[in-house]
Amino acid sequence: MSDHISSINLTDKKKTNSIQQVRYGCALGAFHSAVAIPRVIPIAHCGPGCVDKQFMNISFYNGYQGGSYGGGAVIPSINASEKEVVFGGSDKLRDLIAASLKVLDADLFVVVTGCIADIVGEDVGAVVREFQDKDVPIVFAETGGFRGNNFFGHEQITKAIINQYVGEYNGPKETGTVNVWSLLPFHNTYWKGDLIEIKRILQGAGLKVNILFGKGSKGVSEWKSIPKAQFNLVLSPWLGLETAKYLEEKYNQPYLHIQTIPIGAKETREFLKKVVDFAGIDTKKVDAFIQEEEKIYYSYLEDFSDFYAEYWWGLPAKFAVVADSAYNLAITKFLVNQLGLIPSKQIITDNPPLKYRNAIKEEYKHISSDVSTDVEFYEDSFIIHQKLREADYSHKPPIIFGTTWERDVAKDLNAKIVEVTFPASYEVVISKSYVGYRGALSLLEKIYTTAIGGSA
């Protein structure tokens, strides 16, 4: 994680090397990526309380998403004590794995490590390989919190499953089949519904889709079929690129990188055209799908236009987005290109690696043909809130797309707020989506319900 930096040194605030109201979890929190695969259960080699804290932060107080099949209170942990620090926890881990195999029904177990195991140099791999040698479906990933955040841990876990469980493959590829690498499970508050919509529109375009995570995934059988896919789709500004590059090297599998997750008809149409063109499949199906979806989409907007024409004078004209890079870029493009709103402040909070930041900035330079804006990278809420207060919103109160932590700032600015990313503690999320055709309509409902009556 040497190419990740902290934003603390960019403020006049007294330097404390601390971050106020951090907007991600530690690398161990990526056990949610394992939980997000149907019938996969993590096993934690960490101290007491580590799993609970990551679950409560990333899943519970972030849309109250629940623990799914193998998360939350289900996750076994060795709850390492001073004894394990001094003498090692291999025996305790070995016993825990054996006990878990007896009482938990899973298609795959993923052992994740915390700071204690990684700092003392515990050979977790040796213990796990004992079970792998007995054909137990189990892998391990080093996810000690000091290594990075849960975005980093996510790619460690995906690579571990691919390398240790999926294994080698030298067979033919299936034309028209795509592996999708996109939103970070659980951390992205609306990931469950978003991935369902992404899969739906890609299938509508004529592709067979390995969505890999969430309710639309077939679980480990889908992961086993990863090497057979024609290509990988990285649908995010940067998350998933390391995995796609690894798959390109391992399976000679090309990848398509599209930075903007599509929201609304314009972006979704352009997105589907790019993917189908890359896949080289017949365009008749995607053309028919787009035509039918846009017919429905714009018929809803025609009804919505009566409201908009009546209330336009009282609606926000400018906006700010404080979110992870995936949702920040997607929402900004949607608001500018399809609603005509004016960007005032865009702040990315997920601390993308330095090597990807220039490419991300460039996207904001070309939000539309006649709109360009800047984006800033901050993790510290003290700085973020200072930036929001200093932004120019002209004579109208803005609308802020952010988190629970922006609610007080919104009140100070007499602004409205829509919680779109971690942590979202005033939202209960079951299957809501904000992407694609259907998600855009839900987002419109949320925006304008908030604008005319929702409290800040």
N, C-alpha and C positions, 0 to 999 in steps of 0.2 A: 504493500500500500504506500510505497514511497512517493508515488505520483499523486497522492491525495494530499490536500493541504487544508489547514484551518484558516478561517477568515478572521480570527481574533485580531491579528496584527493590522487589520485594515480600519480600525476604529481608534478614536482618541480615548476610549474607555481605558481605565487602568488595566494593564495587561496581567491577566491571571491564569492564562493557559486553560481556561475553562469555557464551556459553551452553555449559555443560558437556554433552557428549554430545547434540548437537542431534538432533531426531527428525524431520527432514525434509531435503530437498535444496534447492538454490537453484533459481531460476526456470528455469535452463537444464536442470535435471533433468527438466523436463516433456517433454523430447524422448521420454521413455517413453510419453507419451500418443499421440505419432505412431506409435511402434513398435507400440503395442497395436492399431492398425488394420491388418488384414491387407493385406500388400503395399504398405505405406507405409514410406518410408525418410527419416529426417532427414538434413540436411546442416548441419554445425555451423560457424558463423563465430565461432571462439573461440580461446583460447590452448591450447597443448599441455597435455594431461593433464586438461583440464576434463571432457571426455566420459567418459574412463576412470574418473575419480573418482566421477562421478555414477552410472555404470553399476555399479561395484563396491559402492557404498553402497546404492543403491535396489533393485537387482535381484539382485546376486550374494549379498551377505551378508544378504539378506533373503528367506530361503526358497530361495536358490539357483535362481532362476526361469529363468535363461538369458536370452539376448538376443533370442529369437524371430527372425522373418525379417529384420528390418532394424535390429536393435539391436546392442549390444555392439561387437565388433570390426568390424562391417560399416559403421558410421557414418563417412562421410567428414568430415574437418575441415581447415580451412586451417592449423591450428596456428600462429596468429598470433605473430609475433616482434616485436622492437623496430622492425623496418623497417615493419611494418604499422601500428604505433602512430604512427609519425612520418609516413609517406607514404600511409597508408590501405591497406585490404586489398581494395578493389573488384576490381582486376584478378585477384588471386589467387582470390577467390571466383568470379568469372566463369569462370576456367579450371577450377576445381574442379567447378562445376556441369556444365560441358560434358563433362568427363571422366567424371563420375558417370553422365551420361545414356548414355554409350557402354558402360560396363561393368556397370552395375547395372540390374536389371529390376524396375521398380516401377510401380505404378499412380498414385502421387502422391509427390512429394518435398516435404518441409517444411524450409525453411531456418530454423534457430534461431540466435539471437545470444547471445554471451557478454558479459562485462563490458567487454572491450576495445573491441568494435565499438560498444557502446551509449555508453560513456563518451566516445569520440572523435567520436561523432555520425556514424558511417558510414551512408551512404544505401543500406542493403541493399535496400530496396524498389525503388530504381531499377534495380539489377542484376537482381533477380528479375523485374521487369516486362519486361525485355528478352526473357526466355524465355517469359513468359506471352503476350506479343504474338505469339510464334511457336507458340502453342497447346501449349506444354509444360505438363503438369500439375504445377505447382509453386506453392507459397505461402511466405510468410515470417511469422515472429512475433518480436517483440522480447522476448527472455527473459534479458536480462542479470541476473546473479545478485543485483546490488544492488537490483533492482526488487522482489524478494519471494521467497517460497519456491516449491516446485514445485506447490503448490495454485494459487497465483496464475498461474504459467506455464501450467498445464493449461487454464485458461479463456482465456488469450491464444491458445493454439494452436487450441482448438476454434472460437473466434470467427474466427480467420484462415482456417481451412478453410471455414467457412460463408460468410464474406464474399467470399473470393477464389476459391474453387473451386465451391462449391455454387451461389452466385449468386442471381439474382432468380427469383421464382416468383409467379404470380398465378392459378394454376389451382385446381381443386377440391381439397378435402380428402377423405381416405379414412377414413370412419367406422370406428372400432375399431382404428385404427393408432396406435401410441404410440412416441415417442422416449424412451429411458431415459437419464437422467443420474444417475449414482450414484457408486460407489467410484472412487478415484483409481488408475488402472492402475499396477501394479508396486509403488507405495508401500504400498497395502493388500495385505498378503502373500498373501491368499487370493482376490484379485480374479478370477482366471481362472475358478475353480470357482463363485464366488459369482454372477458375471454369467450363467453358464450356468444356474444354478438360478433366478435371477430371471426369465430369459427363459422357462424351462420352465413356471413357475407362472403367468406372465402369459398364455402361449399356452394353458395348460390352462383359463384363465378365459375364453377366447374372443377374445383380442386378437391382432392382428398386431404383432410387436415389432421395432423397430429398436434392438438392444442396442448397436450402434455400435463397441464395443471388444471385443477378445478373440476366443476361438475360435468363439463363436457369431455373430460379425458377418460379414456378406457383403462387408465392405470398403467401398471408395469408392462402389460402387453403392448401398449402404445410406445413406451420407451424402448422396448426390444425392437420395435420396427423403425426406430430412428435412422439406422444406417441405410435402410431401403429407400428412403425418401429421395426425390429428385433434387431437392434443394432445401436450404434453411432460410427462413424469413426472420430477420431481426427487425422488429417493429417497436423501436424506441430510439431516443437520441444516442444511447450508448450501452445500456444494460443488455447483455446477451451477445455482444460482439466478441468477447473473449471466448465464449462457448462456441460460437459459429466458426471462428478461426481455428479452434481446436478440432472441430468436426471436419473442417476443410482439409486439415492435415491428416487426420486419422482415417477418414473414409473417402477422401477425394470428393467431397461434397461442396458444391458452390453455395454461396449465400447472397441474398439480396438484403441490403440495408436500407430501410425507409425510416427516417427519423421521426416523422409526424404520425402519431396515432390518429386515424381519421375520425372527425366528429362532423356530422351533417352531410348533405348530399354532395357538395362540391368536393370536399376532401376525400369522401368515400369513393366517389367515382374515379378520381385521379389515382387513388390507392389501388383499386381493383384493376385498373388498366395497366398500371406498372407491374403488378404481380403476374397477371395473365401474360403480358408481353414477355416477361422474364421466363415464365414457364414454357412458353411457346405452344400453348394449347389453343384450341379453336375459340375464337372470340364471340361466336354466335350466342353461346349461353350467357356469357357475362353481359353482353349488350342487352339481351332480353331481361336479365335479372335487374340491371341498373334501371332500365326503362320502367319496369313494374314497381320497383322500390321508390323511384323518384315520383312516380304518379301518386303513390300513397302519401309520401312525405310532403309533397307540395300541396296536396289537398288538405292536409292538416294545417299547413302554414297559411293557406287561404282563409281558413276559419279563424286562425290566430290573428290574421291581419286586421280584423274588425277591432279587436282589443288594442292592438298596437297603434292603429290610426287614432283611436280615441284618447289614449293615455301617453302618447310618445313624449309630450311636453313635460311630463312628470317623472319620466324614467331616467335612470343613470345614463350619462353619455360617455363617461370615462371609467376605466377599470384598472385594478392592480391584481396581479396573480402572484401568490407566494406558495410555491408547490415544488414537488420533485420535478426533474427535467421533463419526464414523459408527459405528465398532465399539464405542466406549465406551457409547453410548446403547443400542445394540442388545443387547449382552451383558448390560448391567445389567438391562434389562427382562426378558430371558429368565431370568436367574438368580433374580430376585425373583418373577416371576409364575408360572413353570413349575417351578422347583425349590425355591422357598421359602427361598432363602438371604438373608442379611441384608447389605445394603451398608454397608461401613465407610469406604471412601475412594474417590472417583471423581475422577480427574485427566485432563483433556483436554490433549493435547500438540500439536495441529496449528495452534495460534495462529489461531483463527477471527477474522474481522473483528469489530470491536467491535459493529457494528450488528446482528449476529446473536446475540450472546451472551445477551441477556435471554430470547430465545425458546428457546434451548437450555437455559438454567437452568430455565425454566418446565416443560420436559418432565420434569426430575428431581423437580420438586415433585409430579408426578402419575405416579410410576412404576407405582403400582397404586392401588386404591381406599383402601387403608389404609397405604400406604408412601410416604413422602416422604424425599428425601435432597438433599444439596447437592452441587454439582460445582464444581471449581476448575480454573483454566486456568494451566498452567505448561509451560515449555519446557525449563527447566534441570534436569538430572538431580540436581544437588546439592540443590535445593529439593524435587524430587519424592521423592527417597529419604528426606529428612528428614521429609517429611509421612507417608510410609508407616511410618516407625519410630515416629512419634508417635500413630498411629491406635489406636483402641480395638478390639481383636479378642476381648475377653472372655478366657475361660480356654482356648479352643482355638486352635491355630495356624490362620491363615487360608489361603485360596488366592488367589494374585495372578495376575491376567490382565494381562500387560504385555509386556515386550520382553526381549531378552538382557541388557540393562543392569540389569534388576531381579533377576537371579539371585543376586548377592551379598547383596542386601537380604533376599531370600527365605530364604537360608541363615541369616542373622542372626536372623530371626524364626521360624525353624523352620517356615517356610511352604512350600507347594507352589506351583509356578509353571507357568502355561500361556502360551506365547508366542503372542500374537494379532496383533501389529502390528509395524511397522518400528522397529528392526531385529530380525528373528527369525533368529538365526544357528545355532540348535539345531533348526531345522525344515527339512526338504527338502520343498518343495511342488511337486507336479505338477498335480493337478486338484482337490485337496481344497477343500471348501466348508463354511462354518459357518452359512449362511443358509437360509431356507426350511424345508421339511419335512426333506429329506434332509440338509441341512447341520446341522440341529439334532441329529440322531442322531449325526453324526460328532463334533460338539462334546461331546455327552454321553460318548461313548467316550473322548475325549481327557481330559476333566475327571476322570473317575473312574478311568481307568487311571493318570493322574498322582497322584490322591489316594491310591490304595492301594499304589502301588509306584514311581512315577516319582520320580527324584531332583530335588531343588530346584536 
